[in-house]
Amino acid sequence: MRKFNLALILLMLANVSLLTQNKEPAYYWGAYLGYNYNIHFADFRQLPEIPTCCPRYTNGDGSGFAIGGLFEKPVNRAISLSVRLGYSILNGKLIEDEYSIGNTLVIPANDPDRPFITDISVKHEIDSKLSIIGIEPAVEFKFFRDFYMSAGVKLAYLTNSKLDYFETIIYPENVTFLDGRRIRNDVYNRDIPEKNDFLFFGIFGAGYQFAIGEKTYLEPELRYFIPFVNISSVNWKPATLQMGLAIKFPIYEERKLPVIEETIFERDTSIIAVLGLKESVLKLLNESIHYRQNTTDEAIFKYKIIREKYELQIPKEAQISADFKIVGIAKDGTRQNNPTIIIEEIETDESFPLLPHIFYPVNESDLFLTSMNLISNNQIHQFDENNLPWKTLKIYSELLNIVGFRMLKNKKATLTITGCNNNLGLEINNQQLSRDRAESVKNYLEKVWGIESNRLRILARNLPEKLANNNIEDGIQENQRVELSSYDVNILKPVVLKEIIRKSNPPKVEIIPEINAEAGLNKWFLDIKQNWTILRDISSNEKPMIYTWNVEEEPIPLLEKNIEVSLKAIDNFDNTASSQKDVKLQQLTIRKKRFEMKDDKRIEKYSLILFDYDKADITPLHRTVLNEIRQKINPTSIVTITGFADRTGESQYNKELALKRANEVQKILRVNEKNLKIIPIGSDILLYDNGLPQGRGYSRTVQIEIETPIK
C-alpha cells in the first residue's frame, strides 16, 4: 500500500513538473469538422399557408455536417475561452404515418374513368432543408491536461430554410387522387413560412486533446446543442448531437527583436509616341509601395520599397482611311463581288385554310376567353375577308367573322355548332358545359351577324368525335372546343389572297467596312440611297461591322437607277475619311417582262386544312379543295408538296406521318413525277406556335406550291 501511494505521489509531481516546464501557447487557432445527428422536437398540426389534414406532427430526425474555424485563448492551465464560427446543416424529416381519411373521391389506377368514394390512409411528411451560420462562444474546463468539458451558447443565422411537403396514399395501393397521382397537397423547395432568421442554442460538450506533431493537436469531441428558439411560428425546434474532430495549432509569443527600417526607390521610364500630342509630356503612370522583411537573430529588418513607373510621351501624327466591299449573297449562299441587283415582280396567290375549331380554357364557356376577334354589330359592314392580313393565325382569329360574312352571302347555307369537353376533372361528363360553349358561338352569329336561328344547329357531346390524345396536356386543351361544320363547302373553304410580290436577286447584299484610324475611331456612317431617297441609314461609334442589307425589306428600290453607297469615318481628333461606290440595279416589272417577251411566272400557295390528330385521311372538304387546285396545274407547272405535323410524338414518326399526308394529296393531284417534289418535314420545323391548340391544329397540314411560267 505504501509503494502504491509513493508511486501515485511521484506521478502527480511529474505531471505538475511537466505543466510548469512546458510553455503555454498564447492562443490556438484551427478548424473543426463534424457529423450532425439532428433531433427535431415538434408539436403542431400544420404550418401557415400550407394545407394539410395531419392530426399533429411530433418528433423527427435527420443528419448533416458541420464545418468551421476556431480560436482558443487559455486563461490559465485549467480554463480556456473559445469561439467558433462555422456552417452547419440541420436537415430533418417529420413524418406522420397512416392517418385515415374517410369518404375520399379517388380513381382506380387501372380504370381512371370510374371514380369512387372510399376511406384511405395517408402518410404526411415534411422534409426540411436547414442550414445555419453561427458563432459559438464557450468556456472549456481541462482535467489532467488532455481531457476537457465545455459549455457555452450558439447564436446562428438561418441561411437556408426550405421544405418539401406532401401527403401520400398508403392504402389502398391501387388508387390515385383525381389528378392521377398518389400524392397531393405537395409543395417543393418552398421557404418555411413565418421563419425565425436567428436561432439560439445552449452547448454542452466533451473532448480529448492529443498531439500529432510538434505544433499540431487533434481533438475528437462530442457536442450537444440544445435549441431555445423555434424554427417557425409553430412549436418546432432542432437539437443536434455533433460528433466531430478538431485540429488546433498553438501560437507562442516570440521574443521581441529591435526593428530597423529602410526606404528604397525603384524607378522605370518608357517612351511612347502619342497621336495628336503637341509637345512631350512626362507622366507618372503608377506608384506602388511594397514591404519586405528579413529577420535575423539580432534584429528585424523592414524595407519599404517605392516603385514608380513613368511614361515619356512624344508627338505623332494620326492616319485614317475608309473603304468598303460590296458582296451579293444569292439564295443558295453563292457570293459575288460588286453585283448587279435585279428587282423582279411576281404574281402570287396564297390559300389560307380555316381551322373550324374554337378552343376554350378548362371549365369555361365564355367566348371572350377564346382567341377569337369579336366585333360589334356596327362593324360588320367594314369586314372583308379579301383584306385580311397574310398571317395564318391572324386569319384564324377572324374565323367567326369569316363564317358570319359567308353565311350572309349564302342565304340557304346552314351551320352545325358542336360543343365538346375534355371529359376529365371539372369537365367530366359535363355536356351542359359543351352546350354552353356551342350556345356562346350561336349567340355571337345571331346577335352580331344577324344569322337566323333556324340556320344554326346546336349539338353537345363529351369528347369530340375525332379527338386528340386525351392523355397529354396538349390533347386535353384541343378537346375543350366547339366544332363548326356545314354541308355548304363555301362556308368553311380556305381564304384565298392575291398579291404581287417583289423579289431581289441577290436577295441580300453585304457591305463590309474597312476603316483604319490610328487615333481611334469616334464614329462611322453608312448611307444607301437611290435618286436622293434614303434606303438605309446606319451610324455607330462601335467597332465597324459587316452590314447585311435585306433588299426585299421596305423601303425597296423603285427606280431603274444606280444605288449609291457611301461610308464616312471620323477619328477621335476629328480627322475624316470617306468612300463612295455605285451598285447597278435592273427593274423587271410584270409589264416590262411581258413587253420585252421575257418569261414570267405565277406562284400559287395552298395549305390543305386540316388533318385530324395522327391522321392522313382526305376529307370531303379536302377533296373539293384539291380538285380545284388540280385545275390550276399546267403541264409546265412545277409543284412542291410539303408535309408537316405538330410537336406531339417522335420526330421520325412525325416525318413518316407527314409523308403519308403528302402522298395522299398527290394521289388526287396526279402531278407528273418530273415536275413534282415531295418534302416530308414533319415536326422538324413547327409552322406555328405549338404552345397554342390552334397552332398545333394548323401545323397538321400539307402545303402546296405551284410555280407556273407565263408567256
Secondary structure, DSSP 8 states (H G I E B T S, - for coil): -HHHHHHHHHHHHHHHHHHHHS---SEEEEEEEEEEEEEEEE-BS--TT-----S-B--EEEEEEEEEEEEEEESSSSEEEEEEEEEEE--EEEEEEEEEEEEEEEEETT-TT--EEEEEEEEEEEEEEEEEEEEEEEEEEEETTTEEEEEEEEEEEEEEEEEEEEEEEEESTTEE-TTS-SEEEEEEEEE-TT--SEEEEEEEEEEE-EEEETTEEEEEEEEEEEE-S-SSSSSEEEEEEEEEEEEEEEE-------EEEEEEEEEEEEEEEEET-SS-EEEEEEEEEEEEEEE-SS-EEEEEEEEEEEEEEEEE---EEEEEEEEEE-TT--EEES--EEEEEEEEEEEE----EEE--TT---GGGSS-----GGGGGG--GGG--S-HHHHHHTHHHHHHHHHHH-TT--EEEEE----SGGGTT-HHHHHHHHHHHHHHHHHTT---GGGEEEEE-SS-TT---TTSHHHHHHHSEEEEE-SSHHHH--EEEEEEEEEEESSEEEEEEEEEETT-EEEEEEEEEETTEEEEEEEESS----EEEETTSSS---SSS-EEEEEEEEETTS-EEEEEEEE-EEEE-HHHHHHTT--EEEEEEEEE----TT-----HHHHHHHHHHHHT--TT-EEEEEEE--SSS-HHHHHHHHHHHHHHHHHHH---GGGEEEEEEETSS-SS-TTSHHHHHHHS-EEEEEEEEE-
